[in-house]
Amino acid sequence: MRVVWNGVFVAAVLVLAAARVRAQEIRGTIRDDASGAPISGAVVAALSGRDSVVGRTLSTTDGAFTLRADAAVRIRVVHIGYRPTSATASSGALEIAMTRLPAMLDTVRTVSNAACPARADADRAAGLWSQAQAALLAAVVARDANPARVRAVEYRRVMGGPGMSQIVALAVHLDTAVRTRVFSTKRPPSYFEQHGFVVHTDSGTILYAPDEDALLDDSFARTHCFHVEHDRHRAGEIGLAFAPIPARDTVPDLTGTLWMDSARAGIVNVDFSYTALPASAGDPRGAGGSVEFTTAANGIPLITAWTVRQPTRPTPAQLLMHRVNTQMWMIGATQVIDGGALEIATWADGTTEKGALSSISGTVVDPATGKALAGIPVALVTAGRTTRTDSLGRWAFDALVPGPYALAVDDTLSEVFRDMVGGHAPSYEGAEISRWHMNVSESVHGHGVGPRFTQTIQIDSGVSAPITIELPSIEERFRRKCGDQLAGDSAGVLAIWARESELPARKARIGVLAAGMGATGGVVVKTDDEGRAIVCGAPRGRPVRMTAAFGKSAPVSWSITPDRGHLVTLVVIEF
């Protein structure tokens, strides 16, 4: 079916007449006819004698509107939850009253879509569609009449493993550029009518979510059939289900439900999946997404979040590797989730709308003493976000898109040297370590290089409960190991970890030379079966000359200057 409000009004949704040199100014106020309360966010369109749109705007928070339009003879006003109303255009101030619909399913005059099967709820679905169009139209008109300044987060999350429950990668971008919307398809609705919601590029197949322009355009109603849907789990909401017309069974298209809040008269979200996907798009059972809406305090609807799930098919070689080693699930089938979310939107009238982004925080403490640990690297590894704990052991991340993340604390010393000096691995309050990451760099000294203790966490909207990470104070254990050799604050420890092709470099010879170090100014140590060695009494804040030899390889020499602020310096050597 296709809703007709009045002649070409719907067809003119995205087309405005060119500005006239001498335009008529039309002013007025829109109110609820029962309560007298002002109605904000109503679309006010000026129509010519031929019902062409010659100007349009939105009512403000006090219900007022002003527009300049040449040759306007009539005013047409629409708002979700109200009956459309008209008034004669005049130079005086207009007082326009709108009647609230007793139910979202009240019908309007419709024309049936002959391509769709007959249904008993056709008129009810048409009434619901007209209400959805009113909200979508307000969102489109607002971009010209009262545009927002928007900051948003965009991301790509790659999932894999059993049930696509493990994070493979996550890239997040906080867009600081000023724009007027969170999400745009960047393609005209005519493209989707002709080609469907899939785009083929040199780099692969891209699935598209519908923005407000694509949903509002006449082509969407022309290519889809509608019916009313209810869900007992969505109390107070009513759904308008849509599916492609039977003739589009070979075109990649959308099927889903647009949900509206019956009491507050607003669009909640659109859930959708894809039909007739090409094989290059992956498993169609996992393909789909959602577009989330809200209505700001000034009555303007806007998209606040969107997601598109696109499964990918592994190559035959990847499938073979996956069968050989079941632990290498990362190279099997994955699911790519693209999306975005509003951080904040502001309007010239002072209205502010914040998105449902998340933040998370916590502390790192020594489990034996309860002492807060400062300077410990903490990371959301799949999001590329890293911080260090402050003097009170606190860490925090904000502007996060809700969903799964991998939270990690770097503590090479605890893991590599724990059976030499005592201690245990970090623990996360209420959770177990889920997987390991290895990052070994050549000839690197400092903290945070080596095994990374990682825990998968789920971050929900808003502020998450603090997470406490218990991390053994490994430096105190080194202090006890070295005893009197660490007298004063100028002597430190070199914790040496030697590797050869990711295996321990056993019995490697390490020479350390520094002024005032011991009786001879230097020391030679050999690594143990795990490639480890400890040098006590190395100076802090002053140059240290090191040499390393292993097997038949030629000795290698280099200089380092241990950080004066750290008792222990990690030296990673790759042969």
C-alpha positions, 0 to 999 in steps of 0.5 A: 500500500502507499499512503497519500496525504495530499496530492504530491506532498509525500512525493515532495519530501526531498524536493524544495522549490528554489528560493524566491527573491520576494518571498511571503513571510508566514508566521504562526503557532501550533498547539494541541487542541485539547490541552493548548500545549505548544507542539514542537517538531511539527513539519510546516509546509507551504503549498502553492495553488498546485500543491507544490511545496514552496517552503517548509520548516519545523515548529520550535519548542514554544510551537512557533514557526516562521517561513518565507515562501512565494505563492503560498496559498495553504499551510499543511502541518504534520506531526507523529501522533496527530492528525495532519491539518491545513490552514489558509496562508495569510500575512497575519499570525496563524493559530493552528490546532492539531488533534491528537490521535486516540491510537497510533493505528488510526487510518488515513486515505490510502491507495493499495499497492497492487504488488502486495497480497491483500491483508485484513490489517492493510488500513491499520498498517497504512495508518501506522506508516503515515505516522512513521513518515511524519517522524521521518519527514521531521528528521529530514526537514530539521537538517535544513531548518534546525540542523544539529552539531553532531559528534559521533563514534564509528566502529568496526568490530570483528567477531569469531569463534564458537557462536561468533562470541570472541573478539578478533579486532575492534577499530573505533574512531571518534569523529570530532568534525561538525556534521548534522547527522550520525548516519547517512547511506551517502547514496540516493534512495533511487540506488536502493530501489534499482540495486537493493541494499548491497554494493559491490566494490573491488574490496568486497560486498558492502551491506547498507542500513537504511537511513531516514531518507531511504525509509521516507522516500516513496520508493520504499513504500513502492517496493515493500509490503506492510503489516502490523506486528506486536511483541509481548516483550516490547510493551507499549510499542507497536511494530510496522513489519515490512518485506519486499514485494514478491517481484523483488525476490532476486534483488538484495533487499530489507525485511524487518520491523519499524517499532514505534512508542505508542504513548510517546508517539515516536520511532524507537528503532528499525530492526532488519535482515537481508533477502536475496543476498549474493554468495559473496556477502557471506552466510545470510542467516547472520546478516542484518542490523538495526537503526536506533532513533530518539526524539530530542527535547525540541521535538526533532527525531534523529538517529542515535545509533546504527549497526550492520552485521555482515558474515564473511566466508573464509577461503578454502585454505583458511578452512583447512588450517582451521580444521588442522588446528582447532585453536586457530579459530580466528582464521575461520568464518568471522562476522564484521559489525559496522556501526556508529553511535551518537556522542552528543548533538546540540542545536542553536536553541540550546537543546542537547541530546547525549547518546548512549555511549559507555564508560568504564573504570577501575583500579589495580591493586596488590592482592597481598597488601591492598596497595594501589599500583601506579603506572600500570598499563591497562588497555582495551586491546581490541579498541586500540585504547591504552592508559596507565593507572594514576597515583591511586591505581585508578584507570578509566575509558570513556566514549565507548560503544556498548558491546564486548571488549578485551580488557588487558593489563600488561605485566611481563615481569609477573608472568616471566619471572614469577617462579624466580621471585614469587607471585602469581598472575593478575586476576579480574574481579569476578572473572577468569582470564580468557586468552593470552596475547604475546608481543615480544620486541627486539632489544626493548627495555621497559615495562609492558612487553611480553604476555598480556593478561586479557579478560573479555568484558561486556560493556553496557550503556551508561557507566559500568560497575568498577573493575578491580584488577589484582596484580602482584607487586612484582617489584617488591619481590625483586627487592627481597630477591636482591636484598642488600644490593638494592641499598639506596634509591640509585640501584635497580634490577635488570630483568633479562628475558632472552628469546630465539624464534619465540623459544627460550634462549638457554645459557645465553651469556649476558654481560653488564658494565656500568660505572661503580657497579660491584667491585669490578664495574661489571657482571656476567650472567647466564640465562636459565632454561627459560631464557631468564636472568636477573642482575641486581645492583644495576644503576638507575638513571645512568648508562649501562653497557650490555653485551649478549652472545648465544650459541654460534651467533656473534656477540651483540652490544648496546647501551640502555639507561634504566628509568630512575623512577622504576626499580626493575627494568625489563630487557627483552633480547631476540636472537 
